């Protein structure tokens, strides 16, 4: 599970910001919203991010996901799409349209300082152990990659230990990984500008189940595999308005395997779908139909014909069901974009449930209806805003201090106070839009 994340010089973020899923021990509300792994790791199941347009809400989610793109080799020629782009097999304009997410990874632009490097630090936790991974990359466009690996560090800390144990690191073209070298019987690890040590170990020493050599023993390769699993658990769901049928065709098997849960959940949410039919066209392609019963007659609609909100719910429910017992961190951009506030509330409640032992939901939203004490602890609400340099700043509601020097009360009307500007992360509109200016 994600414990904390830190990044700087990334898109709208100039100076380092820190985002945390660690519960504030001083807060007393909703202890059931906290997943207690051990005494050192009491983690939140849900975090929400609010703020004005263009304040950096989506940037924060993409920054967290960026660590997965790097460690999985998706920004290198291992990715066929990136290979086409770097080999100029397609035009720059075509690449911009097809690979927009990749082309948008960049350092902070509103500065005269020349700095193309960003450092990411991420901390995961499991019962009894923490995994700290830090990496510095340079944004480039080379023959092999969109980023260049500069430094890398991985350490673990067991419960009740004070310091992190070194697993591997690289700096100044030198790699340190003594125990790993001993396990794999090598004298050194190769240095690559575009492949992380983490990726190299998983590609070269993992079996088909992502188990590394010697994983049955409590050794450093075991920790490497654990870290890789945690990073791979990140799931970014964005661009909901442009979600196409192709997305669903790839997930047809997942929808079919969990259709009873999906249909039952939809009906509880007052969405009248009686069945879901998945017709397999090939191993990776399916047609998906939603069945409606109206006045004694049965009708089938292609999933693409359903509303955007229904499509989103079916996708979300299928992903949640398929990952129930597999730790997953869902990063959802604009969860409320196609869902009624009451449906958003139910999604939040599902993740906040104490039955949820391993999944986390981090989402951004403009939905004020759900920013209430009944839905969130104060440490589950975050705000983004732009400072005078147009750089993204991040603050948690539990850290907001009022004019008396006191924390916001746990029974405060969060949404009302936010709209009144008491938290400082709302749009300041000097003058409204005016027809006479046309």
Residue pairs with C-beta under 8 A, 6 or more apart in sequence:
1 21
1 35
1 37
1 41
1 43
1 124
1 125
1 126
1 230
1 327
1 329
1 358
1 360
2 21
2 43
2 64
2 122
2 123
2 124
2 230
2 329
2 360
2 362
3 20
3 21
3 22
3 41
3 43
3 123
3 124
3 125
3 130
4 18
4 19
4 20
4 21
4 22
4 122
4 123
5 18
5 19
5 20
5 63
5 64
5 120
5 121
5 122
5 123
6 16
6 17
6 18
6 19
6 120
6 121
6 122
7 13
7 16
7 17
7 63
7 66
7 118
7 119
7 120
7 121
8 14
8 15
8 16
8 17
8 118
8 119
9 107
9 108
9 115
9 117
9 118
9 119
10 59
10 63
10 66
10 105
10 106
10 107
10 108
10 118
10 120
11 56
11 59
11 62
11 63
11 104
11 105
11 106
11 107
11 108
12 54
12 55
12 56
12 59
12 108
12 386
12 390
12 391
12 392
13 56
13 59
13 60
13 63
13 108
13 391
13 392
14 108
14 110
14 111
14 389
14 391
14 392
15 391
16 119
17 60
17 392
17 393
17 394
18 394
19 47
19 60
19 64
19 382
19 394
20 379
20 396
21 43
21 44
21 47
21 360
21 362
22 41
22 42
22 43
22 44
23 34
23 42
23 43
23 44
23 377
23 379
24 377
24 378
24 379
24 398
25 42
27 377
27 378
27 379
27 398
27 410
28 410
29 373
29 377
29 378
29 410
30 352
30 376
30 377
32 352
32 354
33 44
33 45
33 46
33 352
33 376
33 377
33 380
34 42
34 43
34 44
34 45
34 377
35 42
35 43
35 44
35 45
35 356
35 357
35 358
36 42
37 43
37 125
37 126
37 127
37 128
38 127
38 128
38 159
39 159
40 125
40 130
40 159
40 160
41 125
41 126
41 127
41 130
43 125
43 360
44 360
44 377
44 379
44 380
45 351
45 352
45 353
45 356
45 359
45 360
45 361
46 348
46 351
46 352
46 360
46 361
46 362
46 376
46 380
47 360
47 361
47 362
47 363
47 380
47 381
47 382
48 348
48 363
48 364
48 365
48 370
48 371
48 376
48 380
48 381
48 382
49 57
49 60
49 61
49 362
49 363
49 364
49 365
49 382
49 383
49 384
50 57
50 364
50 365
50 366
50 371
50 381
50 382
50 383
50 384
50 418
50 425
51 57
51 364
51 383
51 384
51 385
51 425
51 426
52 384
52 385
52 386
52 425
52 426
52 427
53 427
54 386
55 384
55 385
55 386
55 392
55 425
56 384
56 385
56 386
56 392
56 394
57 333
57 364
57 384
58 238
58 333
58 334
58 364
59 392
60 364
60 384
60 392
60 394
61 236
61 238
61 331
61 332
61 333
61 362
61 364
62 101
62 104
62 105
62 236
62 238
63 120
64 122
64 234
64 329
64 331
64 362
65 234
65 236
65 331
66 105
66 120
67 120
67 122
67 133
67 135
67 231
67 234
68 74
68 231
68 232
68 234
69 75
69 102
69 105
70 120
70 135
70 137
70 147
70 149
70 196
71 135
71 196
71 198
71 199
71 228
71 231
72 199
72 231
72 232
73 79
73 194
73 195
73 199
73 203
74 82
75 82
75 102
75 105
75 145
75 146
75 147
75 194
76 82
76 144
76 145
76 146
76 194
76 195
77 83
77 86
77 87
77 143
77 144
77 145
81 98
81 99
81 102
82 99
82 102
82 145
82 146
83 89
84 90
84 95
85 95
85 99
85 102
86 141
86 142
86 143
86 144
86 145
86 146
90 98
95 103
96 103
102 146
105 139
105 146
105 147
106 139
107 115
107 116
107 117
107 118
107 139
108 115
108 391
110 389
110 390
110 391
111 389
116 138
116 139
116 140
117 136
117 137
117 138
117 139
117 150
118 136
118 137
118 139
119 134
119 135
119 136
119 151
120 134
120 135
120 136
120 137
121 132
121 133
121 134
122 132
122 133
122 134
122 231
123 130
123 131
123 132
123 133
124 130
124 131
124 133
124 227
124 230
124 231
125 131
126 226
126 230
128 158
128 159
129 156
129 157
129 158
129 159
129 223
129 226
130 156
130 157
130 164
131 154
131 156
131 223
131 226
131 227
131 230
132 153
132 154
132 155
132 156
132 157
132 164
133 153
133 154
133 198
133 227
133 231
134 151
134 152
134 153
134 154
135 149
135 151
135 152
135 153
135 196
136 149
136 150
136 151
136 152
137 147
137 148
137 149
137 150
138 147
138 148
138 150
139 146
139 147
140 146
140 147
140 148
142 148
142 193
142 194
144 193
144 194
145 193
145 194
147 194
148 193
148 194
149 170
149 192
149 193
149 194
149 195
149 196
151 169
151 170
151 171
152 168
152 169
152 170
152 171
152 196
152 197
152 198
153 166
153 168
153 169
153 170
154 167
154 168
154 169
154 197
154 198
154 223
154 224
154 227
155 164
155 165
155 166
155 167
156 164
156 165
156 167
156 223
157 163
157 164
157 165
158 165
166 176
167 177
167 179
167 180
167 220
167 223
167 224
168 175
168 176
168 177
168 180
168 189
168 197
168 220
168 224
169 175
169 176
169 177
170 176
170 191
170 197
173 191
175 188
175 189
175 191
175 197
177 189
177 197
177 220
179 219
179 220
180 189
180 201
180 220
180 221
180 224
181 187
181 188
181 189
183 213
183 214
183 219
183 220
183 221
184 205
184 213
184 221
189 197
189 200
190 200
192 200
195 203
198 224
198 227
198 228
198 231
201 212
201 221
201 224
202 210
202 212
202 224
202 225
202 228
205 212
205 213
205 221
206 212
206 225
210 225
210 228
210 229
211 225
212 221
212 222
212 224
212 225
213 221
214 221
214 222
215 221
215 222
215 225
229 327
230 327
233 326
233 327
233 328
233 329
234 329
234 331
235 319
235 323
235 328
235 329
235 330
235 331
236 331
236 333
237 315
237 316
237 319
237 330
237 331
237 332
237 333
238 331
238 332
238 333
238 334
239 333
240 308
240 312
240 333
240 334
240 337
240 338
241 308
241 337
241 338
243 308
243 311
243 312
243 315
244 304
245 288
245 302
245 303
245 304
247 315
248 255
248 286
248 288
248 303
248 304
248 311
248 314
248 315
249 281
249 284
249 285
249 286
249 287
249 288
250 284
250 285
250 286
251 315
251 318
251 319
252 278
252 280
252 285
252 286
252 287
252 288
253 278
253 280
253 286
254 318
254 319
254 321
254 322
255 262
255 276
255 278
255 288
255 314
255 318
256 276
256 278
256 286
257 322
258 317
258 318
258 321
258 322
259 275
259 276
259 278
261 317
261 321
262 276
262 314
262 317
262 318
262 321
263 273
263 274
263 275
263 276
265 313
265 317
266 273
266 310
266 313
266 314
266 317
267 273
269 313
269 343
269 346
271 310
271 313
272 292
272 293
273 290
273 291
273 292
273 310
274 291
274 292
274 293
274 298
275 290
275 291
276 288
276 289
276 290
276 291
276 314
277 288
277 289
277 291
277 300
278 286
278 287
278 288
278 289
279 286
279 287
279 288
279 289
280 286
281 287
287 302
288 302
288 303
289 300
289 301
289 302
289 303
290 300
290 301
290 302
290 303
290 306
290 310
290 314
291 298
291 299
291 300
292 298
292 299
292 300
292 301
293 299
303 311
303 314
304 311
306 314
307 338
308 338
309 338
309 339
309 340
309 343
311 338
312 338
312 339
313 339
313 343
316 332
316 347
319 328
319 330
320 330
320 350
320 359
323 359
324 359
325 358
326 358
327 358
327 359
328 358
328 359
328 360
329 359
329 360
329 362
330 351
330 359
330 360
330 361
330 362
330 363
331 362
331 363
332 361
332 362
332 363
332 364
333 363
333 364
334 363
334 364
334 365
334 366
335 344
335 347
335 363
335 364
335 365
335 367
336 344
336 365
336 366
336 367
336 370
339 347
341 367
341 369
341 370
344 365
344 367
344 369
344 370
345 369
345 370
345 375
347 361
348 361
348 370
348 375
348 376
349 375
350 356
351 359
351 360
351 361
352 375
368 415
368 418
368 419
369 415
371 381
371 414
371 415
371 418
372 413
372 414
372 415
373 410
373 411
373 412
373 414
376 414
377 398
377 410
378 396
378 397
378 398
378 407
378 408
378 410
379 396
379 397
379 398
380 397
381 396
381 397
381 398
381 414
382 394
382 395
382 396
382 397
383 394
383 395
383 396
383 397
383 418
383 423
383 424
383 425
384 392
384 393
384 394
384 425
385 392
385 393
385 395
385 424
385 425
386 392
386 393
387 393
395 423
395 424
395 425
397 408
397 414
397 423
398 407
398 408
400 407
400 408
400 423
400 424
401 407
402 408
402 422
408 414
408 417
408 423
417 423
418 425
418 426
419 426
421 428
